[in-house]
């Protein structure tokens, strides 16, 4: 029983490029299968009596290239069970030919021998056509499944499988996320053949120059040399921070430590919150950048001290996200947000079994209002909490009365007054937690509202060319109420 598929590559497109061995195989076969007849040699071979059954119709029958390649490989494996099969592809069978990879995989599973023979790869003539040395570093990518994060713009980038205008359009959109619209791109047709053509175009017009189906078309994108274009790249940011802290860097950056930078982390976080509250996207981008700067500085300090690098930081958070999302990356199910939070807390509990107290892990430097919220949230999970909000309101009133009693005792601020006032805030935070209100966010919104209304009062005072002391509290309160009516 025949169980053999011979895979033959037709090379770049010139008849003279075919080896004697390849010609012998072709001439010794009356009929073979070919992935596509869109190749210059097909008509010449058919004129010599060599016919091919193509899979061109499969490209119309299926929605994706993956489905087409799966179909082709399945048909060939099935045919090989009955007779020897010759399968012909453009170029070299082992370069940018997904069907061959599938055949090699399925051949092992079905005990079908896959023999690879002949065909010059398009890469050598392509390097010559665009005059590059691959030792400088290059990437060979598939245009039908191009992903932005795979592209290394500092290397020579070669994109194959750009069959037509539709694929070219998709490729253009991906590239435009990494490169300027006017960046030069080279369209290389039939590299190494008599019909070789190299066309330089601007990225934004790429798909306008690729209209018809062309299986011998490749894109070449030169390495980026412009430093400003590279500002989007993470390695560029890492290099900038390393330079700032290096021997020839900035004196201020060189002297920073984890301790000296801690206040900046808080400051940048608050500025981001302000940008979020204002709904200012441009400001959010800027503040996120400032927070990322703090992360990079701390990571560079860790690297300079030989303790850790930003790679360790990224690895740690990546591992944590995968570990804490088993419903996404594993087999655990989560049908709603509550399920997700339950899974999350259970995993956190397993991770932190070595902690002596359930309150361990709350940062000492956390703002007190926010810390009170997290303390109460943690203790509630072990049952130290009221089931209803009514006793929480009672507790607020109780603490308020105790504070009033302390105020009556002295005209000066005492430790007891401070303590009782703190108890009022703690009780109010408990009410906020019951209603799932973040007290820090609520107070921030209240502060912003106060500032807006007070700014309105200032404007009204200035309009009258007067000073605050020229107005009574009642008059100022009228301005305040005007601000409220205006929605400030």
SEZA-43688 format. One line per 2 residues: for each residue x, y, z of C-alpha. Coordinates in Angstrom, 1 decimal. Each point is the difference from the previous one (the first is absolute). Example, Ala and Ser with C-alpha at 12.3 -4.5 7.8 and 13.67 -1.06 7.14 Angstrom:
// residues 2
12.3 -4.5 7.8 ~ 1.4 3.4 -0.7;
***
This chain:
// residues 488
0.0 0.0 0.0 ~ 1.4 3.4 -1.0;
0.6 2.4 2.8 ~ 2.3 2.6 -1.4;
-0.3 3.7 -0.9 ~ 2.7 1.7 -2.0;
0.0 3.7 0.5 ~ 1.7 1.9 -2.8;
0.9 3.7 0.0 ~ -0.2 2.0 -3.3;
2.4 2.7 1.1 ~ -0.3 3.7 -0.7;
-1.5 -0.4 -3.5 ~ 2.7 -0.4 -2.7;
0.1 -3.3 -1.9 ~ 3.8 0.2 0.0;
0.1 -0.1 3.8 ~ -1.5 -3.5 0.1;
2.6 -2.6 0.9 ~ 0.4 -3.2 -2.1;
-1.4 -2.0 2.9 ~ -3.1 2.1 0.2;
-0.6 -0.3 -3.8 ~ 0.4 -3.8 0.2;
-2.6 -0.2 2.6 ~ -2.4 2.2 -1.9;
0.6 -1.7 -3.3 ~ -0.5 -3.4 1.6;
-3.5 1.0 1.3 ~ -3.0 0.4 -2.2;
-2.1 1.8 2.6 ~ 0.7 1.6 3.3;
-1.7 2.2 2.5 ~ 0.9 3.6 0.3;
-0.9 2.5 2.7 ~ -0.6 2.8 -2.6;
0.4 0.4 -3.7 ~ 0.9 3.6 0.5;
3.7 -0.6 -0.8 ~ 1.9 0.8 -3.3;
1.3 -3.5 -0.5 ~ -3.4 -1.7 0.0;
-1.0 0.9 -3.6 ~ 3.4 -1.2 -1.3;
-0.2 -3.3 1.9 ~ -3.5 -0.6 -1.2;
1.2 0.7 -3.6 ~ 2.4 -2.9 0.5;
-2.9 -2.3 0.9 ~ 0.4 0.3 3.8;
-3.4 0.8 1.5 ~ -1.0 1.1 3.4;
-3.1 -0.2 2.1 ~ 0.0 3.3 2.0;
-1.6 1.0 3.3 ~ -0.8 3.5 -1.2;
-3.7 -0.6 0.5 ~ 0.6 -0.7 3.7;
0.9 3.7 0.5 ~ -3.5 0.9 -0.9;
-1.6 -2.9 1.8 ~ 1.4 0.8 3.5;
0.0 3.3 2.0 ~ 3.6 -0.2 1.4;
3.4 -1.1 -1.3 ~ 0.2 -2.3 3.0;
-3.1 -1.9 -1.2 ~ 1.4 -0.1 -3.6;
3.3 -1.5 1.1 ~ -1.7 -2.5 2.3;
-2.2 -1.1 -2.9 ~ 2.9 -0.4 -2.4;
2.1 -2.0 2.5 ~ -3.0 -2.3 0.8;
-0.7 -0.7 -3.7 ~ 3.7 -0.8 -0.7;
0.3 -2.3 3.0 ~ -3.2 -1.9 -1.1;
1.3 -0.3 -3.6 ~ 3.3 -1.4 1.2;
-1.7 -2.9 1.6 ~ -0.8 -1.3 -3.5;
2.8 1.2 -2.2 ~ 3.3 2.0 -0.1;
-0.8 3.7 -0.1 ~ 2.0 2.9 -1.5;
-0.8 3.3 1.6 ~ 1.5 3.1 -1.6;
0.4 3.4 1.7 ~ 1.5 3.4 -0.9;
3.6 0.7 1.2 ~ 1.5 -2.4 2.5;
-2.3 -2.4 1.9 ~ 1.6 0.8 3.3;
-0.2 3.8 -0.2 ~ -3.3 1.8 0.6;
-2.1 -3.1 -0.9 ~ -2.5 -0.9 2.7;
-1.5 -2.9 -1.9 ~ 3.4 -1.8 0.1;
0.2 0.5 3.8 ~ -3.4 -1.5 0.4;
1.0 -3.0 -2.3 ~ 3.1 -0.6 2.1;
-2.1 0.0 3.2 ~ -2.8 -2.2 -1.4;
2.4 -2.3 -1.8 ~ 1.5 -1.1 3.3;
-3.5 -0.6 1.4 ~ -1.2 -1.9 -3.0;
3.3 -1.7 -0.8 ~ 0.2 1.7 -3.4;
3.5 0.7 -1.3 ~ 0.6 3.6 -1.0;
2.9 0.6 -2.3 ~ 1.2 3.6 -0.6;
1.7 0.7 -3.3 ~ 1.2 3.0 -2.0;
-1.0 3.6 -0.4 ~ 2.1 3.0 0.6;
-1.1 2.2 2.9 ~ -1.0 3.5 -0.8;
2.2 1.3 2.8 ~ 3.4 -0.1 -1.7;
-1.1 2.0 -3.1 ~ -2.0 2.3 2.2;
3.0 0.9 2.0 ~ 1.8 0.8 -3.2;
-3.0 2.0 -1.4 ~ -0.2 2.3 3.0;
3.8 -0.1 0.6 ~ 0.1 -1.0 3.7;
2.2 -2.3 2.0 ~ -2.2 -2.3 2.2;
2.8 -0.3 2.6 ~ -1.1 3.5 1.2;
-3.2 -1.7 1.2 ~ -3.2 -0.6 -1.8;
-3.5 -1.3 0.6 ~ -2.1 -2.1 -2.3;
-3.7 0.4 0.8 ~ -3.3 -1.2 -1.4;
-2.2 2.8 -1.4 ~ -3.2 -2.0 0.5;
0.5 -0.2 3.7 ~ 2.1 3.1 0.8;
0.1 1.1 3.6 ~ 1.2 3.4 1.1;
2.0 -1.2 3.0 ~ 2.0 -2.5 -2.2;
1.5 2.7 -2.1 ~ 3.6 1.1 0.9;
0.3 3.3 -1.8 ~ 3.7 0.3 0.6;
0.6 -3.0 -2.2 ~ -0.5 -0.7 -3.7;
-3.6 -1.1 -0.2 ~ -1.2 -2.3 -2.8;
-3.7 -0.8 -0.3 ~ -1.1 -2.9 -2.2;
-3.4 -1.3 -0.9 ~ -1.3 3.5 -1.1;
-2.1 -1.6 -2.7 ~ -2.3 2.9 -0.9;
-1.4 3.4 0.9 ~ -2.1 -1.3 2.9;
3.1 -1.5 1.7 ~ 2.0 3.1 -0.9;
-2.6 2.2 1.7 ~ 0.1 -2.0 3.2;
3.8 0.0 0.0 ~ 0.0 3.8 -0.6;
-2.3 0.6 3.0 ~ 2.2 -2.1 2.3;
3.2 1.7 -1.1 ~ -1.5 3.5 0.4;
-0.4 -0.8 3.7 ~ 3.8 -0.2 0.2;
1.2 2.3 -2.8 ~ -0.7 3.4 -1.5;
-2.5 0.1 -2.8 ~ 2.7 1.2 -2.5;
2.5 -2.7 1.0 ~ 1.7 -1.6 -3.1;
-1.1 -3.5 -0.9 ~ 1.3 -2.1 -2.9;
-2.3 -2.2 -2.0 ~ 2.2 -2.8 -1.6;
-1.6 -2.1 -2.8 ~ 1.5 -3.2 -1.4;
3.4 0.4 1.8 ~ 2.7 -1.8 -1.9;
-1.9 -0.5 -3.2 ~ 0.1 1.9 -3.3;
-3.2 1.8 1.1 ~ 1.5 1.3 3.2;
-1.2 3.4 1.0 ~ 0.6 2.1 3.1;
-2.3 2.9 0.7 ~ 0.4 2.5 2.8;
-3.2 1.5 1.4 ~ -1.2 1.8 3.1;
-1.6 -2.2 2.6 ~ -3.4 1.8 -0.1;
-0.4 -0.8 -3.7 ~ 1.2 -3.6 0.2;
-3.3 -1.7 -0.9 ~ -0.6 2.3 -2.9;
3.0 -1.6 -1.8 ~ -1.1 -3.6 0.7;
-3.2 -0.8 -1.8 ~ 0.1 -3.4 -1.6;
1.0 -3.4 1.4 ~ 3.7 -0.4 -0.1;
1.6 -3.0 1.8 ~ 3.5 1.2 -0.8;
-0.3 3.3 1.9 ~ 1.9 0.9 3.1;
0.2 3.2 2.1 ~ 3.2 1.3 1.4;
0.1 2.6 2.8 ~ 3.4 1.6 0.7;
1.2 0.3 3.7 ~ -1.1 3.2 1.8;
2.9 2.4 0.6 ~ -1.9 3.0 1.2;
0.1 0.1 3.8 ~ -3.3 1.8 0.3;
-1.8 -2.8 -1.9 ~ 1.5 -2.4 2.5;
-1.5 1.8 3.0 ~ -3.0 -2.4 -0.1;
2.3 -3.0 0.6 ~ 0.4 -1.3 3.5;
3.8 -0.7 -0.5 ~ 0.5 3.6 -0.9;
-1.6 1.2 3.3 ~ 2.2 -2.5 1.9;
3.1 1.2 -1.7 ~ -0.9 3.7 0.8;
-0.4 -0.8 3.7 ~ 3.2 -2.0 0.1;
1.8 2.9 -1.7 ~ -1.4 2.5 2.4;
1.4 -2.0 3.0 ~ 3.2 -0.9 -1.8;
3.5 1.5 0.4 ~ -0.7 2.8 -2.6;
-3.6 0.4 1.1 ~ -2.0 2.6 2.1;
1.4 0.8 3.5 ~ -3.5 0.1 1.4;
-1.0 -3.4 -1.4 ~ 3.4 -1.5 1.0;
-0.5 0.8 3.7 ~ -3.6 -1.3 0.4;
-0.9 -2.9 2.2 ~ -3.2 -2.0 0.7;
-0.4 2.1 3.1 ~ 0.5 3.4 -1.7;
-2.5 -0.8 -2.7 ~ -2.8 -1.3 2.2;
-1.8 3.4 0.3 ~ 0.0 0.4 -3.8;
-1.9 -3.3 -0.4 ~ -2.8 1.3 2.2;
0.0 3.4 -1.7 ~ -0.2 -1.5 -3.5;
-2.8 -2.4 1.1 ~ -2.1 2.9 1.3;
0.6 2.0 -3.2 ~ -1.2 -3.0 -2.0;
-3.1 -0.2 2.1 ~ -0.7 3.7 -0.6;
0.4 -0.6 -3.8 ~ -2.4 -2.9 0.2;
-2.6 2.0 2.0 ~ 0.2 2.8 -2.6;
-0.4 -2.5 -2.9 ~ 3.0 1.6 -1.7;
1.5 -2.8 -2.2 ~ 3.1 2.0 -1.0;
0.7 0.7 3.7 ~ -0.6 -3.7 0.8;
2.6 -1.0 -2.6 ~ 2.5 2.5 1.4;
-0.5 -1.1 3.6 ~ 0.1 -3.7 -0.8;
3.4 0.8 -1.6 ~ 1.1 1.7 3.2;
-1.0 -3.1 2.0 ~ 1.8 -2.2 -2.5;
3.1 2.2 0.4 ~ -0.1 -0.8 3.8;
-0.3 -3.7 -0.7 ~ 3.0 0.2 -2.4;
2.1 2.0 2.4 ~ -0.6 -2.4 2.8;
0.7 -3.0 -2.3 ~ 3.3 1.7 -1.2;
1.1 0.6 3.6 ~ -0.7 -3.7 0.7;
2.1 -0.9 -3.1 ~ 2.8 2.4 1.0;
0.2 -1.6 3.4 ~ -0.1 -3.5 -1.4;
-3.3 -0.9 1.8 ~ -2.6 -0.2 -2.8;
-0.8 1.4 -3.5 ~ -3.2 1.2 -1.7;
-0.1 -3.5 -1.6 ~ -0.5 -1.4 3.5;
-2.8 2.5 0.6 ~ -1.7 -0.9 -3.3;
0.4 -3.7 0.6 ~ -1.5 0.3 3.5;
-3.1 1.8 -1.0 ~ -0.5 -2.2 -3.1;
0.2 -3.1 2.1 ~ -2.4 1.5 2.6;
-2.6 1.0 -2.6 ~ 0.0 -3.5 -1.5;
-0.1 -1.6 3.4 ~ -2.9 2.1 1.3;
-2.1 -0.4 -3.2 ~ -0.4 -3.7 -0.3;
-3.4 0.6 -1.6 ~ 1.9 1.6 -2.9;
3.3 -1.9 -0.2 ~ -1.1 -3.2 1.7;
-3.0 -2.3 0.4 ~ -1.8 1.7 2.9;
-3.3 1.6 -0.8 ~ -1.2 3.5 0.9;
-3.5 1.0 -1.3 ~ -0.1 3.4 1.5;
2.0 2.7 1.9 ~ -0.9 -1.6 3.4;
1.5 -3.3 -1.1 ~ 3.2 1.8 -1.2;
0.4 1.8 3.3 ~ -0.6 -3.3 2.0;
2.7 -1.7 -2.1 ~ 2.3 2.9 0.4;
-0.3 0.1 3.8 ~ 0.5 -3.7 0.3;
3.1 0.1 -2.0 ~ 1.4 2.9 1.9;
-0.7 -1.9 3.2 ~ 2.0 -3.0 -1.3;
2.9 2.3 -1.0 ~ 0.2 1.7 3.4;
-0.4 -3.0 2.4 ~ 3.2 1.0 1.7;
-1.4 3.3 1.3 ~ -0.7 0.0 3.7;
-2.9 2.5 -0.1 ~ -2.8 0.5 -2.5;
0.9 3.7 0.2 ~ 3.5 -0.6 -1.3;
0.6 1.4 -3.4 ~ -1.7 3.4 0.6;
2.8 2.6 -0.7 ~ 0.9 2.1 2.9;
0.3 3.0 -2.3 ~ -3.5 -0.3 -1.4;
-2.2 3.1 0.6 ~ -1.8 -0.4 3.3;
-3.5 0.2 -1.5 ~ 0.8 -2.6 -2.6;
1.8 -2.1 2.6 ~ -3.1 0.0 2.2;
-2.1 -1.2 -2.9 ~ 2.4 -2.9 -0.8;
0.3 -1.0 3.7 ~ -3.8 -0.3 0.3;
-0.3 -1.8 -3.3 ~ 2.5 -2.6 1.2;
-1.5 -0.6 3.4 ~ -3.5 -0.3 -1.5;
1.1 -3.0 -2.0 ~ 0.5 -2.0 3.3;
-3.4 1.1 1.4 ~ 1.0 3.0 2.1;
-2.7 2.2 -1.5 ~ -3.6 0.9 0.4;
-2.6 -1.6 -2.4 ~ -2.0 3.2 -0.2;
0.7 3.7 -0.5 ~ -2.2 1.2 2.9;
2.5 -0.7 2.8 ~ 2.7 1.7 -2.1;
-2.1 3.2 0.0 ~ -0.4 -0.4 3.8;
3.7 -0.4 0.3 ~ 0.5 3.3 -1.8;
-2.3 1.8 2.4 ~ 1.6 -1.6 3.0;
3.5 1.1 -1.1 ~ -1.3 3.5 -0.8;
-1.5 0.3 3.5 ~ 3.3 -1.2 1.6;
1.9 2.6 -2.0 ~ -2.4 2.7 1.2;
0.6 -1.0 3.6 ~ 3.8 0.3 -0.4;
-0.4 3.4 -1.7 ~ -1.9 1.2 3.1;
2.9 -0.9 2.3 ~ 2.7 2.2 -1.5;
0.5 3.0 -2.2 ~ 3.2 -1.5 -1.3;
0.5 -3.0 -2.3 ~ 0.6 -3.1 2.1;
1.0 -3.5 -0.8 ~ -3.4 -1.2 1.0;
-1.7 2.5 -2.4 ~ 2.3 -1.3 -2.9;
-0.8 -3.6 0.9 ~ -3.8 0.6 0.1;
0.1 1.9 -3.3 ~ 1.9 -2.8 -1.6;
-2.7 -2.4 1.3 ~ -2.6 2.1 -1.8;
1.9 -0.3 -3.3 ~ 0.4 -3.7 0.5;
-3.7 -0.5 0.6 ~ -0.9 2.1 -3.1;
2.5 -2.1 -2.1 ~ -1.9 -3.1 1.2;
-3.3 1.5 -1.4 ~ 1.8 0.8 -3.3;
1.3 -3.6 -0.2 ~ -3.5 -1.4 0.5;
-1.2 2.0 -3.0 ~ 3.1 -1.0 -2.0;
1.2 3.7 -0.1 ~ 3.7 0.6 0.0;
0.4 2.7 2.6 ~ 3.2 1.3 -1.5;
-1.6 0.5 -3.4 ~ -3.2 1.5 1.6;
2.1 2.5 2.0 ~ 2.0 0.8 -3.1;
-3.2 0.8 -1.9 ~ -1.2 2.1 2.8;
3.2 1.9 0.1 ~ -0.1 0.6 -3.7;
-3.6 1.2 0.3 ~ 0.9 2.4 2.8;
2.9 1.4 -2.0 ~ -2.2 0.6 -3.0;
-2.7 1.8 2.1 ~ 2.6 2.1 1.9;
1.6 1.0 -3.3 ~ -3.4 1.2 -1.1;
-0.3 2.1 3.2 ~ 3.5 1.5 -0.7;
-1.1 0.9 -3.5 ~ -3.1 1.8 1.2;
2.0 1.9 2.6 ~ 2.5 1.1 -2.6;
-2.8 1.1 -2.3 ~ -1.0 2.5 2.6;
3.6 1.3 0.4 ~ -0.2 -0.8 3.7;
1.7 -2.2 2.6 ~ -1.4 -3.0 1.9;
-0.1 2.0 3.2 ~ -2.4 2.4 -1.7;
-2.7 -2.7 0.0 ~ -1.9 -1.6 2.8;
-0.2 -3.7 0.3 ~ -3.6 0.1 -1.1;
0.9 1.8 -3.2 ~ 2.8 -2.5 -0.7;
-2.5 -2.8 0.7 ~ -2.3 1.4 -2.7;
2.9 -0.3 -2.5 ~ 0.5 -3.5 1.2;
-3.7 -0.9 -0.7 ~ 0.3 1.6 -3.4;
2.9 -2.3 -0.8 ~ -2.1 -3.0 1.2;
-2.8 1.0 -2.4 ~ 2.5 0.2 -2.8;
0.9 -3.6 0.7 ~ 3.5 0.8 1.3;
***
